Amino acid sequence: MNEKKWLHLLKTNKQYWFPIIFLSVLSLLALLAPILPIDPNSTDVTQMSSPPSMSHIFGTDEVGRDYFIRVIYGGRISLLVGILAMLASTLIGTIVGIVSGYFGGWIDSLFMRLVDILSSIPWLVLVIVLSVLLKPGLVTIILVIGCFSWMNIARLIRAETLSVRQREYVVYAKFIGEKHEKIIMKHIFPAVLPTLIVAATGSISSAIMTESALSFLGVGIQPPTASWGSLLQNAQASLQNAPYMAILPGLFIIITVYSFNGLGNYLRELTSVEG
């Protein structure tokens, strides 16, 4: 990738600086959280539900735990769910989309009917049902979100593959008898990669929103592990005397989703410039 192009795009579109800086700082804090000198589970009954102050910049929760570190640890879980669920949904969607678009025929029809069926079901309801049936927890949430959020990616990749397979170099590769696997890895996948990268950033924000909703409903991340959704659920009982307990994780969810969407828009413009 030409360095001048991505730097020029940042200079001419300053709205992309905030998402990139915010996500960088958030990711750094999430990575460094274990070495920060604050215990997320340390309680102090003398500081219960204390408002933000110099000693506790985000205040404390109902049992006196530092809320800043609780939010950071919650961000670790939410980001982890978002990234791993994205990887799962991207892997499934890419395989289905490329295979369906490349081979066509009955394979395409079969995969697209499966996509239509899954897309017709309100998938948040489906995720909630599966989360209830399975043992609630981090692994379950990642698997459930990842395995039932790949349909839009599959459609996008299929459409790109249908276009790429008509190009002369792909037609020639088929004509000279190259194996399908080699054509897909050498010609198809690199061509659909820019679209895939943009779609992946959007799926991270969707996964974070879904995890937050499930944890808020009590079928997601379970105590003592904290996520932004579980912090919101826990804050319901303290809305009157400690509203910051709901406001802070809510703001982090909103800003993080906005930032990932902004990053997706930046990558979309960058790939169009590169093209």
C-alpha positions as CSV (number, residue, x, y, z in Angstrom):
1,M,0.0,0.0,0.0
2,N,1.4,3.4,-1.0
3,E,2.1,5.4,2.2
4,K,1.4,8.7,0.6
5,K,-2.1,7.7,-0.3
6,W,-3.3,6.7,3.2
7,L,-1.6,9.7,4.8
8,H,-3.0,12.0,2.2
9,L,-6.5,10.6,2.9
10,L,-6.1,11.2,6.6
11,K,-4.9,14.8,6.0
12,T,-7.8,15.6,3.7
13,N,-10.4,13.8,5.8
14,K,-9.7,14.8,9.4
15,Q,-12.9,13.1,10.7
16,Y,-10.9,9.8,10.4
17,W,-8.4,10.8,13.0
18,F,-10.7,10.5,16.0
19,P,-11.8,6.8,15.3
20,I,-8.2,5.8,14.7
21,I,-6.8,7.5,17.8
22,F,-9.7,6.4,20.0
23,L,-9.4,2.7,18.9
24,S,-5.7,2.8,19.3
25,V,-5.9,4.2,22.9
26,L,-8.7,1.8,23.8
27,S,-6.8,-1.2,22.5
28,L,-3.7,-0.1,24.3
29,L,-5.5,0.3,27.6
30,A,-7.2,-3.1,27.1
31,L,-3.8,-4.8,26.5
32,L,-2.2,-3.0,29.4
33,A,-5.1,-3.4,31.9
34,P,-3.5,-6.5,33.7
35,I,-0.4,-4.5,34.6
36,L,-2.3,-1.4,35.8
37,P,-1.9,-1.0,39.6
38,I,-5.7,-1.2,40.2
39,D,-7.5,-4.4,41.1
40,P,-10.9,-4.5,39.3
41,N,-12.4,-6.7,42.0
42,S,-11.0,-4.9,45.0
43,T,-13.8,-3.5,47.1
44,D,-13.9,-0.6,49.5
45,V,-17.1,-0.2,51.6
46,T,-16.1,3.3,52.5
47,Q,-16.2,4.4,48.9
48,M,-19.5,2.7,47.7
49,S,-21.1,4.5,44.8
50,S,-18.7,7.5,45.0
51,P,-18.9,10.0,42.1
52,P,-16.0,10.6,39.8
53,S,-13.1,12.2,41.7
54,M,-9.3,12.6,41.5
55,S,-8.8,9.3,43.3
56,H,-11.4,7.4,41.2
57,I,-11.8,9.2,37.8
58,F,-14.9,7.2,36.8
59,G,-16.1,6.9,40.4
60,T,-16.8,3.6,42.1
61,D,-19.6,1.0,41.8
62,E,-22.1,-0.2,44.4
63,V,-19.5,-2.2,46.4
64,G,-16.7,0.4,46.1
65,R,-14.8,-1.1,43.1
66,D,-12.9,1.4,40.9
67,Y,-15.2,2.0,37.9
68,F,-12.4,3.1,35.5
69,I,-10.7,-0.3,35.7
70,R,-14.1,-2.1,35.5
71,V,-14.9,-0.2,32.3
72,I,-11.4,-1.0,30.9
73,Y,-11.8,-4.7,31.7
74,G,-15.3,-4.6,30.3
75,G,-13.8,-3.1,27.1
76,R,-11.3,-6.0,27.0
77,I,-14.1,-8.5,26.9
78,S,-16.3,-6.5,24.5
79,L,-13.4,-6.0,22.1
80,L,-12.4,-9.7,22.4
81,V,-15.9,-10.8,21.6
82,G,-16.1,-8.3,18.7
83,I,-12.8,-9.3,17.1
84,L,-13.2,-13.1,17.6
85,A,-16.8,-13.1,16.4
86,M,-15.7,-11.1,13.4
87,L,-13.0,-13.6,12.6
88,A,-15.5,-16.5,12.8
89,S,-18.2,-14.7,10.7
90,T,-15.7,-13.5,8.2
91,L,-14.2,-17.0,7.8
92,I,-17.6,-18.6,7.2
93,G,-18.9,-15.7,5.0
94,T,-15.8,-15.7,2.9
95,I,-15.8,-19.4,2.3
96,V,-19.5,-19.5,1.5
97,G,-19.3,-16.4,-0.7
98,I,-16.3,-17.5,-2.8
99,V,-17.4,-21.1,-3.2
100,S,-20.9,-20.0,-4.2
101,G,-19.8,-17.3,-6.6
102,Y,-17.0,-19.2,-8.1
103,F,-18.7,-22.5,-8.8
104,G,-22.2,-21.3,-9.4
105,G,-24.9,-23.7,-10.4
106,W,-26.6,-25.9,-7.8
107,I,-23.9,-25.0,-5.2
108,D,-24.7,-21.3,-5.6
109,S,-28.4,-22.0,-5.3
110,L,-28.0,-24.2,-2.2
111,F,-25.8,-21.7,-0.3
112,M,-28.0,-18.7,-1.3
113,R,-31.2,-20.5,-0.1
114,L,-29.4,-21.2,3.2
115,V,-28.5,-17.6,3.4
116,D,-32.0,-16.5,2.6
117,I,-33.5,-18.8,5.3
118,L,-31.1,-17.6,8.0
119,S,-31.5,-14.0,7.0
120,S,-35.3,-14.3,7.3
121,I,-35.1,-15.2,11.0
122,P,-34.7,-12.3,13.4
123,W,-31.2,-13.3,14.2
124,L,-31.0,-11.5,17.5
125,V,-33.9,-13.6,18.7
126,L,-32.1,-16.7,17.4
127,V,-28.9,-15.7,19.2
128,I,-30.9,-15.2,22.4
129,V,-32.5,-18.6,22.1
130,L,-29.2,-20.4,21.5
131,S,-27.5,-18.5,24.3
132,V,-30.2,-19.7,26.7
133,L,-30.0,-23.3,25.5
134,L,-26.2,-23.3,25.7
135,K,-24.2,-22.6,28.8
136,P,-23.9,-18.8,29.0
137,G,-20.3,-17.5,28.8
138,L,-17.6,-15.9,26.7
139,V,-17.0,-18.9,24.4
140,T,-20.7,-19.4,23.8
141,I,-21.3,-15.7,22.9
142,I,-18.4,-15.7,20.5
143,L,-19.5,-18.9,18.7
144,V,-23.2,-17.9,18.6
145,I,-22.5,-14.4,17.2
146,G,-19.8,-15.6,14.8
147,C,-21.8,-18.5,13.4
148,F,-25.0,-16.5,12.8
149,S,-23.8,-13.1,11.5
150,W,-22.0,-14.2,8.3
151,M,-24.8,-13.9,5.8
152,N,-24.2,-10.3,4.7
153,I,-20.5,-11.0,4.3
154,A,-21.3,-14.1,2.2
155,R,-23.6,-12.0,-0.1
156,L,-20.9,-9.3,-0.5
157,I,-18.1,-11.7,-1.3
158,R,-20.3,-13.7,-3.7
159,A,-21.1,-10.6,-5.6
160,E,-17.4,-9.7,-5.9
161,T,-16.5,-13.3,-6.8
162,L,-19.1,-13.3,-9.6
163,S,-17.5,-10.2,-11.1
164,V,-13.9,-11.4,-10.6
165,R,-14.4,-14.8,-12.2
166,Q,-15.3,-13.2,-15.5
167,R,-12.0,-11.4,-15.8
168,E,-9.6,-12.4,-18.5
169,Y,-6.8,-13.7,-16.2
170,V,-9.3,-15.9,-14.3
171,V,-10.8,-17.3,-17.5
172,Y,-7.3,-17.9,-18.9
173,A,-6.3,-19.7,-15.7
174,K,-9.2,-22.0,-16.1
175,F,-8.5,-22.5,-19.8
176,I,-4.9,-23.7,-19.1
177,G,-6.1,-26.2,-16.5
178,E,-5.1,-24.6,-13.2
179,K,-6.7,-26.2,-10.2
180,H,-9.7,-24.5,-8.7
181,E,-8.0,-24.1,-5.3
182,K,-5.0,-22.3,-6.9
183,I,-7.2,-20.0,-8.9
184,I,-9.2,-19.1,-5.8
185,M,-6.2,-18.4,-3.6
186,K,-4.1,-16.7,-6.3
187,H,-6.7,-14.7,-8.2
188,I,-10.1,-14.6,-6.5
189,F,-9.3,-14.1,-2.8
190,P,-6.8,-11.1,-3.4
191,A,-9.4,-9.4,-5.6
192,V,-12.2,-9.6,-2.9
193,L,-9.8,-8.8,0.0
194,P,-10.5,-5.0,0.0
195,T,-14.3,-5.6,0.3
196,L,-13.7,-8.2,2.9
197,I,-11.6,-5.9,5.1
198,V,-14.3,-3.2,5.0
199,A,-17.0,-5.7,5.8
200,A,-15.0,-7.1,8.7
201,T,-14.7,-3.7,10.5
202,G,-18.5,-3.4,10.3
203,S,-19.0,-6.8,11.7
204,I,-16.9,-6.0,14.8
205,S,-19.2,-3.1,15.8
206,S,-22.2,-5.3,15.2
207,A,-20.8,-8.1,17.4
208,I,-20.0,-5.6,20.1
209,M,-23.6,-4.3,20.0
210,T,-25.0,-7.8,20.1
211,E,-22.8,-8.9,23.0
212,S,-23.8,-5.7,24.9
213,A,-27.5,-6.4,24.3
214,L,-27.2,-10.1,25.3
215,S,-25.2,-9.2,28.4
216,F,-27.7,-6.5,29.3
217,L,-30.5,-9.1,29.0
218,G,-28.6,-11.5,31.3
219,V,-27.8,-14.2,28.7
220,G,-24.4,-13.0,27.7
221,I,-21.2,-12.6,29.7
222,Q,-21.8,-13.8,33.3
223,P,-20.4,-12.5,36.6
224,P,-17.7,-12.0,37.8
225,T,-16.5,-11.3,34.3
226,A,-17.5,-7.8,33.2
227,S,-18.3,-6.5,29.8
228,W,-19.9,-3.2,28.8
229,G,-23.3,-4.9,28.5
230,S,-23.1,-6.5,31.9
231,L,-22.0,-3.2,33.4
232,L,-25.1,-1.6,32.0
233,Q,-27.2,-4.4,33.4
234,N,-25.6,-4.0,36.8
235,A,-26.1,-0.2,36.7
236,Q,-29.9,-0.5,36.5
237,A,-30.2,-0.6,40.3
238,S,-28.1,2.5,40.8
239,L,-29.5,4.9,38.2
240,Q,-30.8,7.4,40.7
241,N,-27.8,7.7,43.0
242,A,-25.0,6.7,40.5
243,P,-26.1,7.5,36.9
244,Y,-22.5,7.5,35.7
245,M,-22.5,3.7,36.1
246,A,-24.8,3.5,33.1
247,I,-23.6,6.6,31.3
248,L,-19.9,5.6,31.0
249,P,-20.2,2.1,29.6
250,G,-23.0,3.3,27.3
251,L,-20.8,6.1,26.0
252,F,-17.9,3.7,25.4
253,I,-20.2,1.4,23.4
254,I,-21.5,4.3,21.3
255,I,-18.1,5.8,20.6
256,T,-16.5,2.4,19.9
257,V,-19.2,1.4,17.4
258,Y,-18.9,4.9,15.8
259,S,-15.1,4.5,15.6
260,F,-15.3,1.1,14.0
261,N,-17.8,2.4,11.5
262,G,-15.5,5.4,10.8
263,L,-12.6,3.0,10.4
264,G,-14.6,1.1,7.9
265,N,-15.4,4.2,5.9
266,Y,-11.7,5.1,5.9
267,L,-10.8,1.7,4.6
268,R,-13.5,1.9,2.0
269,E,-12.2,5.2,0.7
270,L,-8.6,4.0,0.9
271,T,-9.4,0.9,-1.1
272,S,-11.2,2.9,-3.7
273,V,-8.2,5.2,-4.0
274,E,-5.9,2.2,-4.2
275,G,-8.1,0.8,-7.0
